[in-house]
Amino acid sequence: MLSMSKSVVAVILGGGAGTRLYPLTASRSKPAVPIAGKYRLVDIPISNCMNSNINRMFVLTQFNSASLNKHIKNTYHFSAFSTGFVDILAAEQTPDNPSWFQGTADAVRQSLRHISNLDFDYILILSGDQLYQMDFAEMISEHASKGADISIATIPVPAREASEFGIMKTDEESFITSFIEKPKPELLTDWVSDTGAEMQKQGRVYLASMGIYVFSKQVLYNLLKDHHPNATDFGKEIIPNAINNHKVISYQYDGYWTDIGNIYSFYEANLALTQEIPLFNLFDNEKAIYTRARMLPPAKISGTTLEKTIIAEGSIIHASRLDTCVVGIRARIGHGTTVVNSYIMGNDFYETLEVMEDNVRRGVPKIGIGERCYIKDAIIDKNCRIGNDVRINGGKHLENTDHALYSVKDGIVVVKKGAILPNGFVI
């Protein structure tokens, strides 16, 4: 039996500038974006590793990494008797390499001088911006038992999504025989796979790469340093080139997985957590999501009708109604306010009563959401001050726009971090 803690090192890719998640990524990297009211995106791959007994992890970053560094430093402490760690590897300029990370493969190549100090047989490469719960131990065990050089986690997708992914074909032993990056719709008929009866019933007949890879150690070194020293990307260059002369297998995953690529998918993934039985289960003993342990009081709710709503600790809620909402830590929502289909990220601190009174005198709204507001189809980033009688009515009727205080993307209104919306403000 493989020992995951001794034979595997995980590398979590922090992603690029995260422009499709702007304005949530204006001052933080993609993996540091708050999700589900109390976690950050990077907690997902780290928790999946810990639940798979993989406890040596590197997180590779280069954009807006201060809040991510702080979160990881404050969160992941292993005991003095453990070999476990979560280390940040920021892009660094060195005498022999003056450039920043140019892509996923280049980021791992530049980080090898730090990673290679460790003893390991397999390297697990993960994305920092996906929502899923997966046992990597199964994938790595299958990789080892089949004598594979590279394993790629794949998920069956329907035709309407297939053009957004790298799609592959396999033989009867799950070895990948061919690969195409983001095929055009007219080419799809040639790429149908046998994904199993259950998946075929749902029309999910294309095997898509999840961007989760296992490499045998020496194979990775050879590919990155000797065979393709200038290749910058795994999905576009390293993987397609390796299929012809390496043993590359598909590990098919049939659970819930979503790529948090843009504002709409981020918004949908958060609100999906409020369903009766959500596809991503936060309430699973075996698949706990770990995050920073905050010493916060329980949430306090008074006179509010709640429908399908998740409320994080430390919140003070006086709203009249919350329907299909995710409410983050230390959120404050005033009397008479209605919030529908929205994600309120909450706040990083509480204001004292003296500061609140002083702000009222100066006409500055209290931190949080004021009284008699109506908010629908919105994401309210951290530390916003929304006055009384504010109306935010998101939806498809709104055009995409970027304002100093908010952005609109695909009908979702995103109020920017720390924005101040005065009394009576209307979007």
N, C-alpha and C positions, 0 to 999 in steps of 0.2 A: 504493500500500500504506500502510495506517495505521501511524503510529509509536505503539505502545502507551505508550512511556515519556514521550512528549510530549503525547499527546491524551487520556490517561485518568488520573483520580484515583480511588483506591479508598477506600471508607469501610467499616470493619468494626465492626459493632454489638456492643457488649460484653454486651448482654442485661440483663435486670432482676436482681432479687435472687437468681434461680436456686434458688427454694425447692424445686423438684422434684428438684434434685441435692443437697439437704441430706442428710447433714452435710458433704459434700465442699466445699460453698460456705459453710460456717460462718465461715471466716476468709479466703476468697479469692473473687474473682469467677469466674463460669463460664468465661470464656476462659483463666483461669490454672490450671484443673484439670489435673493431670498425666495424660497419656495415653500408652499404649504404652511405659511404663517410663522414658522419657527426654525426651519432648516435653511441650508444653502445648497445650491445644485451639487457642489463638490461632495457633500455628505452622502450622496446616493452611491457613486462608485466606491468611495471609501468604506461605506457600510457593507456593500456587497462583498468587498474583499474581506472585511473582518468576519462576516458571517460565513465566508468560505475558508476561514482559518488562514488567510493570507495577510500577514501583518507587517510586511516591509514594502512601503509605498513611496514613490516619488511623484510630486505634482509639478508639471512643467508649465511655467508661466512667462509672459513677457509684457502683457498689456494691463495697466491699471491694477497692479497686483497687491497694493498695500492692504486693502481690506481682506483679501483672500489670505495673505500671510498672517494677518492678525487673527483671523478666525481659526486657521489651522494651529497656530501657536497656542491659542487659548483652549483648544478643544481636544486635541489628540495626544494624550499623555499615557504612555505605556509604563508598566512597572519597571523598577530598576533591575528586576530579574528576567525581563523579557528582551528579546532581540528586536521587538517591533518598533517601528517608527513611521511617521508621515513627514517627509522632508520636502521643502520647496526647492526646486531647481529653477532659478530665474535665468532667462537668456543673458549670457555674459559675453562681452567682447574679450578675446584673448589674443596674444601676439600672433598665433597661427590661424585665428578665425575672427576677423573684425566685424562680422555681420551678425544680425539678429537671426532668430529662427525663421527659415524660409517656408516651412510646411511641416507636416506631421513627422515624416521620415527624417527631415533635417534636424528637427527638435530632439528626436531620440538619438540621432548620430552625435550631435554636439554634447549630449548628456552622458554618453557612454563612458567618458573618462571618470565620472563620479560613480556610475552604476557598476562598472567593472571591478571596483574594489571589493564587491560582495561575492560570496559563494552562492551560485544558483545554477539550475539546469534549464529553467524556462522563464521567459519574460512575458508578462500579460500586459497588453497595451489597451488602454481604455480611453473613452472620451469623457470630458468633464461636464457635458451638457445633455445627458439623457436620463430619462425616468424609467426605471425597471428594477426588478428584483430577481437576481439570477445567482445560481450556485456555480461559481467558476471551477470548483473542485471537480465537478462532473466533466466539464469541458476539458480540463487539463489531464484528467485521468484517461479520457478517450484519446486525446492527443498522444499520450505516452504509449497506450496499449496498441495503437495503430502504427506506431513508429513514424508519425507525421513530422514534417519539418515546420509547417505552418498550419494553424487551425484558424478558421474564420467563423465567428458566430453569425448565423444567418436567421432571418425571420421571413416567413411567407407573407407576401403582400399582394393585394389585388392590382389589376391592370392600371387603375387610375393613379396609383402611387408608384408604380414600377419605374417610371421615367425619372424619379428623383433619386434613385439609388444605383449602386453598382449591383448588377444582376449576374448570377452565375448558374452554371449547369453542372450536375454531378453524375458520377457513375453509380452502380448499385452498392458500392462500398463507401459512399459519401465522399470520394475523392473528387475534387473540383477539376473539371475538364476544360471549361471555358468561362470567360468573364467579359462583361461589357459594362462600361461606365455610363450611367444615365441614358439608356437606349431610347431612341425616338419611338413614339407609339406604333408606327407602322412596322417596326422590327420585332415587336413583342411576341408575335406568334411563334417565332423560332426559339423562344426562351422559356417556354412553359416547362415546369418540373413536376415530378410526382412528390407532392408535399404531404401526402397522407390523406385519408378519406375525410377527416374532420375539416382540414384546411381547404380541401378542394370544394367541399360543400359551401364554404363561405366565399368561394371564388379567389382564394389566396393561393395562387399557383406559380408565383415567381419568387425565387430565392434571393432575398436582398441582403447585402452585407450590412451588419449593424455597426461596423467600425470598431469591433472588439476582436483583437487578434492574440493568439498565443504563438510565440516563436521559440523553437529550440535555440539555446544560447548561441552556439557556434554559427548556426544558419543566419541569425540576425547580424552577427558581426561580419560574416562574409558578404552578405547582401549590401549592407550599408557602407562598408569600408572598401571592399575589393571589387565586387561586381558592378555596383551602381553608386559610385562615390558622389555623383552629382544629383542623384534623384532626390526630390524634395518631399514627395508625397507617397504614403502607403497605398491609398486607394487607386490613384491614377497611374503610378509607375511601378512601385516595388511588387505589389501583389500580382498584377497582370503579367509581369515579366517572369515571376517565380513559378507560375502555373505549369509552364512547359518543361521545366527541368528540376522541380522539387515536388515532394509529396505534400500537397495542400488539401486539407479536408474541410468540409462544411460541418459545423455543429449546429443542427437546427433547433431553434428555441421557439416554443409555441406560446409563451406567456405574454403579459402586457409589456410593451416597450414603446416609448415615444421619444422622438428626437426634438429637443427644445430649440428649434432653429430660428423661430421668429416670434413676434409678439402674440400672434393669434394662437400658435401651438402652445406657448407658455400659459396664456390665459385659459385656454381649454383644458390643459393638463391640471391646472390648479382647481378650476371649478369642478372637474370630474371627481375630485377627492370628496366632494360633498354628497355623491350618490349613495343610495341605500347600501349597496354592496359595491364599493369602488373597485375598479380593475387593478389599481395600485393600492395595496392594502397596508395602511400605516399601523393597523391593529393586529399584527402578526408576530407572535412571540419568537418564531424561528427566524424572522427576517427583519429584525428591528432596524430602524434608521437612527443612527447616532448623530448627535450634534452637541454644541456647547451646552453644558449644564448651567443654567442661569438660576440664581436664587430669587425667583419672582413669586409674588403672591398669586393665589388663584384668581381666575377671572371673576369680576363682579358685574352682574346683569340685573337691571331693574326695569320692569314694565315693558319688556321687549318681546314681540312675537318673533319666534325663530323658526325658519323653515330651512332644512338642508344646509346648515351652517356649521363651520368649524371655527372655534374661537380659541386662540392661544392664551397661555397664562399671562397674568398681569394686566389684562384688559379691563376697562371700565366702560360699560355699555348702558346707555339710557335711551337708545333709539326706539322708535315705535315699531319698526319692522326690519328684519334682515332676512332676505330670501336668496338662497343659493349663493352664499358668500364664504370666503375664507378671510378670517380676521386675525392679523398677526399680533406679535407680542406688544404689550403696553399700549394697545390701540385705545383711543378714547373717542366715543361717539355720543353726541349730545341728544337732548330730548327732542321728540317729534321728527327725527330724521328717519328716512327710509332708504335702504341700500339694497339693490337687486343685482344679481349676476355680476358681482364685483370681487376683486381681491384687494383688501386693505392690508398693506404690509406692516403697519404698526410703527412703533417709535423706538429709538435707542435710549431714551431717558424719560423720566417724569419731570414735569415742572412743579416747583413748589407753589403753594397758594399765594405767597407774596409775589412771585414772578408773574403768576397769572393775573393778579390784580393790577400790577404795574403795566403789563401788556395791554389789558383792557383800557386803562387810562390813556395809553398811547395809540389805541386803535389797532393793535396787532392781535390777530386771532390767537386763541390758545392752540397749543400743539394738539393735533387730532382733527376731528370733524365736528363742526358746530351744531347748532340747533336748527330744526325745521328744514334740513337739506334734503334733496332728492338726488341720489346717485345711482346710475344704471350703466351696465356694460363698461366698467372702468377698472383700471389698476391704479391704486393710489400708492406711490412709492413711499419710502420711509420719511419720517419727520416732517410731513406736510402740515401746514396750518390752513385749514379750510374754515372760513367764517360761517356766520349764520345765513340761512335762506339762500344757500348756494345750490344751483341746479346743474348737474352734469348728466346729460342725456345722450349716451353713446348709442351707436347703431349704424346701419349701412347708409343712412341718409347723410352722414357726415363725410366730407372729403378728407383724404389724407393730408395732414398739415403738421408743421413743426412750429410751435409758439414758444415764447420764452418760458412759460409756466407749464405747458403741457404739449403732448404730441397726440395725433390721431392716426392709428394704423388699422386698416381693415375694420373700421367701425368701433375699435376699442380706444377709449380715451385713457391715455397714460399721463397722470399728473406727476411732474418730475420731482425727484428727491428734494426735500426741503422747500418746495414751492409754497408761496403764501397767496391764497385766493381770498380776496376781501369779501365782506358781507355782500350778499346779493349777486355775486359773480355767476355768469351763465355760460355754459358750453353747450 
